[in-house]
Amino acid sequence: MAYRTPNKPPKPENMLPRFAVRNGATLRLTFGCYYSGHGHDPHYHDHIHWPAPDYHPGAICQMRPPRDRMRWTDGKIGYGPVHLDPIHLAEEGYSKASVTFDDQEVAQYFTDVNAEIDEETDHYVRLRLLAQLPLFEDKPRETRFTVYVTNKITRVKDAVCHGIISVLPANAGN
């Protein structure tokens, strides 16, 4: 739909989720793994020219709704006709989670790094790390990271999340 095409495409780093942690503190993140698209056909909607500029102009079929508009429906998270079904990682053969960092200069100061598949609800991957950079007071130090899960049967490594960790300067008393 040409009327929705931006003149200047965003930079890739502006589209990545950012997670901030104070220097000297522990960052804990949880990522849910879901199948999406159950009961939804965006090609059909595009075929019948929906949405039109004068009818639901902000309801683009190809985009996920804002997180605050997601809701639980019948045990599934979804919005409107789109449903997200949990991926039970253990049942599908995934047994190991890991994390990699793009900037090794910053990543060397992350200690107590642990990525694991939650044992109780196996569609969540949990990440924990302690940021212990040398004392700094200027702008935040950033690195891109990727969380992976590995399938023990097929030996396939799948990305769960790709994002940016921003380490903020700590207060002088810390």
Backbone hydrogen bonds, N-H to C=O, Kabsch-Sander energy under -0.5 kcal/mol:
donor,donor_aa,acceptor,acceptor_aa,energy
4,R,1,M,-1.8
5,T,2,A,-1.7
14,N,11,K,-1.3
15,M,11,K,-0.6
15,M,12,P,-1.4
16,L,12,P,-0.6
19,F,164,I,-2.7
21,V,166,S,-2.3
23,N,168,L,-2.5
24,G,131,A,-3.4
25,A,22,R,-2.2
27,L,129,L,-3.2
28,R,26,T,-0.5
29,L,127,L,-2.8
31,F,125,V,-2.9
33,C,123,H,-3.0
34,Y,32,G,-0.5
35,Y,85,D,-3.5
37,G,83,H,-0.6
38,H,83,H,-1.1
40,H,37,G,-1.9
44,Y,41,D,-0.6
45,H,41,D,-1.5
46,D,42,P,-2.5
47,H,43,H,-2.2
48,I,44,Y,-1.8
49,H,46,D,-1.5
50,W,45,H,-2.8
52,A,55,Y,-0.8
55,Y,52,A,-1.7
59,A,56,H,-1.4
60,I,58,G,-1.4
63,M,60,I,-1.1
69,R,66,P,-2.1
70,M,67,R,-1.3
71,R,78,G,-2.0
73,T,76,K,-4.3
76,K,73,T,-2.0
77,I,84,L,-1.1
78,G,71,R,-3.3
79,Y,82,V,-1.3
82,V,79,Y,-1.8
83,H,38,H,-0.6
84,L,77,I,-2.8
85,D,35,Y,-2.5
85,D,83,H,-0.5
87,I,33,C,-2.7
88,H,86,P,-0.7
89,L,87,I,-1.3
89,L,122,D,-1.9
92,E,88,H,-1.4
93,G,90,A,-1.4
94,Y,89,L,-2.7
95,S,150,T,-2.1
96,K,150,T,-1.3
98,S,148,Y,-2.2
100,T,146,T,-2.2
102,D,144,R,-2.7
104,Q,102,D,-0.9
107,A,103,D,-2.5
108,Q,104,Q,-1.7
109,Y,106,V,-1.8
110,F,107,A,-2.0
111,T,109,Y,-0.7
111,T,130,L,-2.8
114,N,128,R,-2.8
116,E,126,R,-2.4
118,D,124,Y,-2.6
122,D,120,E,-0.6
124,Y,121,T,-1.5
125,V,31,F,-2.6
126,R,116,E,-3.1
127,L,29,L,-2.9
128,R,114,N,-2.5
129,L,27,L,-1.9
130,L,111,T,-3.1
131,A,25,A,-2.2
131,A,129,L,-0.5
132,Q,109,Y,-2.2
132,Q,130,L,-0.6
141,R,167,V,-2.0
143,T,165,I,-1.7
145,F,163,G,-2.7
146,T,100,T,-2.1
147,V,161,C,-2.6
148,Y,98,S,-3.0
149,V,158,D,-2.4
150,T,96,K,-2.9
151,N,156,V,-2.8
152,K,93,G,-2.8
152,K,150,T,-0.6
155,R,151,N,-1.9
158,D,149,V,-2.8
158,D,156,V,-0.6
160,V,147,V,-3.6
161,C,147,V,-1.2
163,G,145,F,-2.3
164,I,17,P,-2.6
165,I,143,T,-2.8
166,S,19,F,-2.8
166,S,164,I,-0.5
167,V,141,R,-3.3
167,V,165,I,-0.6
168,L,21,V,-2.8
168,L,166,S,-0.7
174,N,171,N,-1.7
